[in-house]
Amino acid sequence: MKNRKTFFLLLILFIGLLAATGYELNRVHEQIEEAKTTVIQINSQ
């Protein structure tokens, strides 16, 4: 029973980590898109 509890705890932690990583990657992706837009605007002037 103790092993099962530990397993679920680790699973929850792992899912939380994945969610946080996904969120960070999404933010980085948005920043890259913004930077691209800025570069395009500068080049077109």
mmCIF file of the C-alpha atoms, coordinates in Angstrom:
data_MODEL
# 
_entry.id   MODEL 
# 
loop_
_atom_site.group_PDB 
_atom_site.id 
_atom_site.type_symbol 
_atom_site.label_atom_id 
_atom_site.label_alt_id 
_atom_site.label_comp_id 
_atom_site.label_asym_id 
_atom_site.label_entity_id 
_atom_site.label_seq_id 
_atom_site.pdbx_PDB_ins_code 
_atom_site.Cartn_x 
_atom_site.Cartn_y 
_atom_site.Cartn_z 
_atom_site.occupancy 
_atom_site.B_iso_or_equiv 
_atom_site.pdbx_formal_charge 
_atom_site.auth_seq_id 
_atom_site.auth_comp_id 
_atom_site.auth_asym_id 
_atom_site.auth_atom_id 
_atom_site.pdbx_PDB_model_num 
ATOM 1  C CA . MET A 1 1  ? 0.000  0.000  0.000   1.00 0.00 ? 1  MET A CA 1 
ATOM 2  C CA . LYS A 1 2  ? 2.831  2.380  0.839   1.00 0.00 ? 2  LYS A CA 1 
ATOM 3  C CA . ASN A 1 3  ? 4.425  1.817  -2.553  1.00 0.00 ? 3  ASN A CA 1 
ATOM 4  C CA . ARG A 1 4  ? 1.170  2.667  -4.268  1.00 0.00 ? 4  ARG A CA 1 
ATOM 5  C CA . LYS A 1 5  ? 0.914  5.963  -2.384  1.00 0.00 ? 5  LYS A CA 1 
ATOM 6  C CA . THR A 1 6  ? 4.479  6.850  -3.324  1.00 0.00 ? 6  THR A CA 1 
ATOM 7  C CA . PHE A 1 7  ? 3.776  5.948  -6.947  1.00 0.00 ? 7  PHE A CA 1 
ATOM 8  C CA . PHE A 1 8  ? 0.753  8.246  -7.127  1.00 0.00 ? 8  PHE A CA 1 
ATOM 9  C CA . LEU A 1 9  ? 2.703  11.049 -5.467  1.00 0.00 ? 9  LEU A CA 1 
ATOM 10 C CA . LEU A 1 10 ? 5.492  10.716 -8.028  1.00 0.00 ? 10 LEU A CA 1 
ATOM 11 C CA . LEU A 1 11 ? 2.937  10.560 -10.835 1.00 0.00 ? 11 LEU A CA 1 
ATOM 12 C CA . ILE A 1 12 ? 1.294  13.795 -9.662  1.00 0.00 ? 12 ILE A CA 1 
ATOM 13 C CA . LEU A 1 13 ? 4.691  15.486 -9.357  1.00 0.00 ? 13 LEU A CA 1 
ATOM 14 C CA . PHE A 1 14 ? 5.661  14.299 -12.836 1.00 0.00 ? 14 PHE A CA 1 
ATOM 15 C CA . ILE A 1 15 ? 2.427  15.587 -14.375 1.00 0.00 ? 15 ILE A CA 1 
ATOM 16 C CA . GLY A 1 16 ? 2.926  18.914 -12.609 1.00 0.00 ? 16 GLY A CA 1 
ATOM 17 C CA . LEU A 1 17 ? 6.445  19.131 -13.993 1.00 0.00 ? 17 LEU A CA 1 
ATOM 18 C CA . LEU A 1 18 ? 5.230  18.362 -17.509 1.00 0.00 ? 18 LEU A CA 1 
ATOM 19 C CA . ALA A 1 19 ? 2.522  21.008 -17.225 1.00 0.00 ? 19 ALA A CA 1 
ATOM 20 C CA . ALA A 1 20 ? 5.014  23.618 -16.001 1.00 0.00 ? 20 ALA A CA 1 
ATOM 21 C CA . THR A 1 21 ? 7.466  22.731 -18.771 1.00 0.00 ? 21 THR A CA 1 
ATOM 22 C CA . GLY A 1 22 ? 4.737  22.927 -21.392 1.00 0.00 ? 22 GLY A CA 1 
ATOM 23 C CA . TYR A 1 23 ? 3.711  26.347 -20.075 1.00 0.00 ? 23 TYR A CA 1 
ATOM 24 C CA . GLU A 1 24 ? 7.309  27.617 -20.216 1.00 0.00 ? 24 GLU A CA 1 
ATOM 25 C CA . LEU A 1 25 ? 7.825  26.274 -23.742 1.00 0.00 ? 25 LEU A CA 1 
ATOM 26 C CA . ASN A 1 26 ? 4.603  27.970 -24.842 1.00 0.00 ? 26 ASN A CA 1 
ATOM 27 C CA . ARG A 1 27 ? 5.797  31.307 -23.407 1.00 0.00 ? 27 ARG A CA 1 
ATOM 28 C CA . VAL A 1 28 ? 9.167  30.967 -25.129 1.00 0.00 ? 28 VAL A CA 1 
ATOM 29 C CA . HIS A 1 29 ? 7.390  30.160 -28.396 1.00 0.00 ? 29 HIS A CA 1 
ATOM 30 C CA . GLU A 1 30 ? 5.233  33.293 -28.054 1.00 0.00 ? 30 GLU A CA 1 
ATOM 31 C CA . GLN A 1 31 ? 8.312  35.426 -27.389 1.00 0.00 ? 31 GLN A CA 1 
ATOM 32 C CA . ILE A 1 32 ? 10.019 34.013 -30.491 1.00 0.00 ? 32 ILE A CA 1 
ATOM 33 C CA . GLU A 1 33 ? 6.940  34.825 -32.588 1.00 0.00 ? 33 GLU A CA 1 
ATOM 34 C CA . GLU A 1 34 ? 6.909  38.392 -31.210 1.00 0.00 ? 34 GLU A CA 1 
ATOM 35 C CA . ALA A 1 35 ? 10.602 38.796 -31.991 1.00 0.00 ? 35 ALA A CA 1 
ATOM 36 C CA . LYS A 1 36 ? 10.035 37.563 -35.560 1.00 0.00 ? 36 LYS A CA 1 
ATOM 37 C CA . THR A 1 37 ? 7.226  40.081 -36.020 1.00 0.00 ? 37 THR A CA 1 
ATOM 38 C CA . THR A 1 38 ? 9.447  42.883 -34.708 1.00 0.00 ? 38 THR A CA 1 
ATOM 39 C CA . VAL A 1 39 ? 12.290 41.915 -37.047 1.00 0.00 ? 39 VAL A CA 1 
ATOM 40 C CA . ILE A 1 40 ? 9.906  41.818 -40.015 1.00 0.00 ? 40 ILE A CA 1 
ATOM 41 C CA . GLN A 1 41 ? 8.572  45.273 -39.111 1.00 0.00 ? 41 GLN A CA 1 
ATOM 42 C CA . ILE A 1 42 ? 12.102 46.707 -38.848 1.00 0.00 ? 42 ILE A CA 1 
ATOM 43 C CA . ASN A 1 43 ? 13.116 45.157 -42.181 1.00 0.00 ? 43 ASN A CA 1 
ATOM 44 C CA . SER A 1 44 ? 10.047 46.472 -44.005 1.00 0.00 ? 44 SER A CA 1 
ATOM 45 C CA . GLN A 1 45 ? 10.670 50.091 -42.978 1.00 0.00 ? 45 GLN A CA 1 
# 
